[in-house]
Amino acid sequence: MKVQHWVWAWGLAALCCTVGASAQASVLERVAGGGKLVIAYRESSVPFSYIDSQSGKPVGYAMDLCLRMAELVRKKTGKKDMEVELVPATSANRIALIEQGKADMECGSTTNNAERRQRVAFTVPHFITGARLLVKASSSIDKVEDLNGKKLVSTKGATPLKAADQANRERLMGITIVEAPDHAKAVEMVEKGEADAFVMDDVLLYGQRAIAAKPDDFVVVGKPLTIEPYAIMLPKDEPEFKALVGDEIRRLIRTGEIYQLYTKW
């Protein structure tokens, strides 16, 4: 009787595992079965992914790339009526959204690095930049060394934040480092004197400066503190989906089509 009970219990466990495994369909399988493709976007990562003030919709260089990928998924799965759901992401939660299956692609200004590749996957880079400083035009700060004893802000979850913290500790600069929830808030803190500088990828700093009410009130200064290769973030264990999207990015680069989007944005 005990043997029969053990065999029955083992069989039930095996069945549950099989059902659980089948429930975890891949991105392409889910779409082919009538599911939607979920794209995560950023609200203020100008010009890569941000909310357009007139339409209220996310737009940008990375968004254009991802919408092209969505069309590719439609063709691959044969689902011309595939729905695309757009979900907002922040620097702090973007990796978790992909890792937890709440988004299939993150289309913003995310750096592809070794630490993040432990949790998610990336396409080849579509843009390379470096972190610098945004300060008031009237500020005497011209380089990182000028931050001794001052207050520095960066966006929560961003790689420049770690670089600034490391430089502060190694050089004993006495910098007070604070976090902002997004890029727009960080610029606001510099504008109000709540921070002396905003450290972030320079292309994003120039984007924030461009949309400021008074762009001439800010300048971008200093040598790059980091090198930031931006790429589209994908789920880690999706080889077919990664190959499909990655091959298309490489094709766009190889044919030069990507430069049309670059010029547009």
C-alpha positions as CSV (number, residue, x, y, z in Angstrom):
1,M,0.0,0.0,0.0
2,K,2.9,2.3,0.8
3,V,4.5,1.5,-2.5
4,Q,1.3,2.3,-4.4
5,H,0.9,5.6,-2.5
6,W,4.5,6.6,-3.4
7,V,4.1,5.8,-7.1
8,W,0.8,7.7,-7.2
9,A,2.4,10.7,-5.4
10,W,5.4,10.6,-7.7
11,G,3.2,10.5,-10.8
12,L,1.1,13.5,-9.6
13,A,4.3,15.5,-9.0
14,A,5.6,14.7,-12.4
15,L,2.3,15.7,-14.0
16,C,2.3,19.0,-12.1
17,C,5.8,19.7,-13.3
18,T,4.8,19.0,-16.9
19,V,1.8,21.3,-16.6
20,G,3.9,24.0,-15.0
21,A,6.6,23.7,-17.7
22,S,4.1,23.9,-20.5
23,A,2.5,26.9,-18.9
24,Q,5.8,28.8,-19.4
25,A,5.5,29.3,-23.1
26,S,8.2,31.2,-24.9
27,V,7.5,34.8,-26.2
28,L,7.0,33.6,-29.8
29,E,4.8,30.6,-28.7
30,R,2.6,32.9,-26.6
31,V,2.1,35.4,-29.5
32,A,1.5,32.5,-31.9
33,G,-1.2,31.4,-29.5
34,G,-3.0,34.7,-29.6
35,G,-1.0,36.5,-26.9
36,K,0.3,40.1,-26.9
37,L,3.8,41.4,-27.1
38,V,4.7,43.7,-24.2
39,I,7.2,46.5,-24.7
40,A,8.6,48.5,-21.7
41,Y,9.3,52.2,-22.4
42,R,10.9,55.1,-20.5
43,E,9.1,58.3,-19.8
44,S,12.0,60.8,-19.9
45,S,15.0,59.1,-21.7
46,V,15.1,61.7,-24.5
47,P,15.7,61.0,-27.4
48,F,15.5,57.2,-27.0
49,S,12.2,56.6,-25.2
50,Y,10.0,59.3,-23.7
51,I,6.5,60.6,-23.6
52,D,5.7,63.0,-26.4
53,S,4.0,66.1,-24.9
54,Q,1.5,66.5,-27.8
55,S,0.4,62.9,-28.3
56,G,1.0,61.6,-24.8
57,K,2.5,58.4,-26.3
58,P,6.0,57.0,-26.0
59,V,8.3,57.9,-28.9
60,G,12.0,57.9,-29.6
61,Y,14.9,56.1,-31.3
62,A,14.7,53.0,-29.2
63,M,11.0,52.9,-29.5
64,D,11.2,53.0,-33.3
65,L,13.6,50.1,-33.2
66,C,11.3,48.1,-30.9
67,L,8.2,48.8,-33.0
68,R,10.1,47.4,-36.0
69,M,10.8,44.3,-33.9
70,A,7.1,44.0,-33.2
71,E,6.4,43.9,-36.9
72,L,9.0,41.2,-37.2
73,V,7.3,39.1,-34.5
74,R,4.0,39.6,-36.3
75,K,5.5,38.2,-39.5
76,K,7.3,35.4,-37.8
77,T,4.2,34.2,-35.9
78,G,1.7,35.0,-38.7
79,K,-0.3,37.0,-36.2
80,K,-1.1,40.2,-38.1
81,D,-3.5,41.3,-35.4
82,M,-1.0,40.8,-32.6
83,E,-1.6,43.4,-29.9
84,V,1.3,45.4,-28.6
85,E,1.0,46.5,-24.9
86,L,3.2,49.4,-23.8
87,V,4.2,49.5,-20.1
88,P,6.2,52.2,-18.3
89,A,9.6,51.4,-16.8
90,T,12.1,53.2,-14.6
91,S,15.8,52.8,-14.1
92,A,15.0,51.0,-10.8
93,N,12.5,48.4,-12.1
94,R,13.3,47.9,-15.8
95,I,15.5,44.8,-15.2
96,A,12.9,43.2,-12.9
97,L,10.1,43.8,-15.5
98,I,12.0,41.7,-18.1
99,E,13.3,39.1,-15.6
100,Q,9.8,38.5,-14.1
101,G,8.2,38.2,-17.5
102,K,6.2,41.4,-17.2
103,A,7.7,42.8,-20.4
104,D,9.2,41.1,-23.5
105,M,11.5,44.0,-24.6
106,E,12.7,47.1,-22.8
107,C,13.2,49.9,-25.2
108,G,14.9,52.8,-23.4
109,S,18.5,53.8,-22.6
110,T,19.8,50.6,-20.9
111,T,23.5,49.7,-20.8
112,N,24.5,46.2,-21.7
113,N,27.0,45.1,-19.1
114,A,28.2,41.8,-17.5
115,E,26.4,42.3,-14.3
116,R,23.0,42.7,-16.0
117,R,23.6,39.8,-18.3
118,Q,23.4,37.5,-15.3
119,R,19.7,38.3,-15.2
120,V,18.7,39.3,-18.7
121,A,19.8,39.2,-22.3
122,F,20.6,42.0,-24.8
123,T,20.8,42.7,-28.5
124,V,24.0,44.1,-30.0
125,P,24.3,47.9,-29.0
126,H,22.5,50.5,-31.1
127,F,24.2,53.5,-29.4
128,I,27.3,54.1,-27.4
129,T,27.8,57.0,-25.0
130,G,29.5,57.9,-21.7
131,A,28.6,59.5,-18.4
132,R,29.3,63.2,-17.8
133,L,28.0,66.1,-15.7
134,L,25.1,68.5,-16.1
135,V,25.5,71.7,-14.1
136,K,24.2,75.2,-14.1
137,A,25.8,77.5,-16.6
138,S,26.8,79.7,-13.7
139,S,28.5,76.9,-11.9
140,S,32.3,76.7,-11.4
141,I,32.2,72.9,-11.8
142,D,34.1,71.8,-14.9
143,K,35.2,68.3,-14.1
144,V,34.6,65.5,-11.5
145,E,37.4,66.8,-9.3
146,D,35.5,70.0,-8.8
147,L,32.8,68.0,-6.9
148,N,34.8,67.7,-3.7
149,G,32.4,68.3,-0.8
150,K,29.4,69.0,-3.1
151,K,26.1,67.2,-3.7
152,L,25.8,65.0,-6.8
153,V,22.5,63.5,-8.1
154,S,21.9,60.6,-10.4
155,T,18.9,58.5,-11.4
156,K,18.2,55.5,-9.3
157,G,19.3,52.2,-10.8
158,A,21.6,53.9,-13.4
159,T,25.2,52.7,-14.0
160,P,26.7,56.2,-13.7
161,L,25.5,56.2,-10.1
162,K,27.7,53.3,-9.3
163,A,30.7,54.9,-11.1
164,A,30.2,58.1,-9.1
165,D,30.0,56.2,-5.8
166,Q,33.2,54.3,-6.6
167,A,35.1,57.4,-7.5
168,N,33.9,59.1,-4.4
169,R,35.1,56.3,-2.2
170,E,38.4,55.8,-3.9
171,R,39.3,59.4,-4.1
172,L,37.9,60.4,-0.7
173,M,36.1,63.3,-2.3
174,G,33.4,63.8,0.4
175,I,30.6,64.0,-2.2
176,T,27.1,63.6,-1.0
177,I,25.4,61.4,-3.6
178,V,21.6,61.4,-3.8
179,E,19.1,59.5,-6.0
180,A,16.3,60.9,-8.2
181,P,13.4,58.7,-9.5
182,D,14.0,59.9,-13.0
183,H,16.1,62.1,-15.2
184,A,13.6,65.0,-15.2
185,K,13.6,65.1,-11.4
186,A,17.4,65.1,-11.3
187,V,17.6,68.1,-13.6
188,E,15.0,69.9,-11.5
189,M,17.2,69.3,-8.4
190,V,20.1,70.9,-10.1
191,E,17.9,73.8,-11.2
192,K,16.7,74.4,-7.7
193,G,20.1,74.1,-6.1
194,E,19.2,70.9,-4.4
195,A,22.2,69.3,-6.1
196,D,25.3,70.8,-7.7
197,A,25.5,68.4,-10.6
198,F,23.7,65.5,-12.3
199,V,25.8,62.6,-13.5
200,M,24.3,60.7,-16.4
201,D,25.0,59.5,-19.9
202,D,25.8,62.6,-21.9
203,V,23.3,62.0,-24.7
204,L,20.6,61.9,-22.0
205,L,21.9,65.1,-20.4
206,Y,21.8,66.8,-23.8
207,G,18.3,65.5,-24.3
208,Q,17.1,66.9,-20.9
209,R,18.9,70.2,-21.6
210,A,17.1,70.5,-25.0
211,I,13.6,70.1,-23.5
212,A,14.3,72.4,-20.5
213,A,12.4,75.7,-20.3
214,K,15.7,77.6,-20.4
215,P,18.3,75.3,-22.1
216,D,21.0,78.0,-21.8
217,D,20.8,77.7,-18.0
218,F,22.6,74.3,-18.2
219,V,25.9,73.0,-19.6
220,V,27.3,69.5,-19.9
221,V,30.9,69.3,-18.7
222,G,33.8,66.9,-17.8
223,K,35.4,63.9,-19.5
224,P,33.4,60.7,-19.7
225,L,33.4,58.7,-16.5
226,T,32.1,55.5,-18.1
227,I,31.4,53.9,-21.5
228,E,27.7,53.0,-21.9
229,P,26.7,50.6,-24.8
230,Y,22.9,50.9,-25.1
231,A,20.9,47.8,-26.3
232,I,17.4,46.4,-26.2
233,M,16.9,44.3,-23.2
234,L,15.3,40.8,-23.6
235,P,14.4,37.8,-21.4
236,K,17.5,35.7,-20.6
237,D,16.3,32.2,-21.7
238,E,14.6,33.0,-25.0
239,P,17.2,31.9,-27.6
240,E,14.8,32.0,-30.6
241,F,13.3,35.4,-29.7
242,K,16.8,36.8,-29.1
243,A,18.1,35.4,-32.4
244,L,15.1,36.9,-34.3
245,V,15.5,40.4,-32.8
246,G,19.3,40.3,-32.7
247,D,19.6,39.3,-36.4
248,E,17.3,42.2,-37.4
249,I,19.3,44.8,-35.4
250,R,22.5,43.5,-37.1
251,R,20.7,43.7,-40.5
252,L,19.6,47.3,-39.9
253,I,23.2,48.2,-39.0
254,R,24.8,46.3,-41.9
255,T,22.4,47.8,-44.5
256,G,22.7,51.3,-43.0
257,E,18.9,51.5,-42.4
258,I,19.5,52.2,-38.7
259,Y,21.2,55.5,-39.6
260,Q,17.9,56.8,-40.9
261,L,16.4,56.4,-37.5
262,Y,19.5,57.8,-35.9
263,T,19.3,60.9,-38.1
264,K,15.5,61.3,-37.3
265,W,16.1,61.4,-33.6
